[in-house]
């Protein structure tokens, strides 16, 4: 789990504050039930490699909107330019 925080924030174990540098990213927006998210990640990974890109960092999921009424998750995979 990650959250944006001010530069002055500190954390105590087991939590940590880490800087995640910016990068270009391959993005897939999944609209639909969370149970189908497991099918979305392989599609994104396949697209990344099929288009000659290389993953370079941790992939993340960004939840948008109301998860009950309009579930939508943005899958982001940082890639080398």
Secondary structure, 3 states (H helix, E strand, C coil): CCCCCCCCCCCCCCCCCCCCCCCCEEEEEEECCHHHHHHHHHHHHHHHHHCCCCECCCCEEEEECCCCCCCEEEEEEEECC
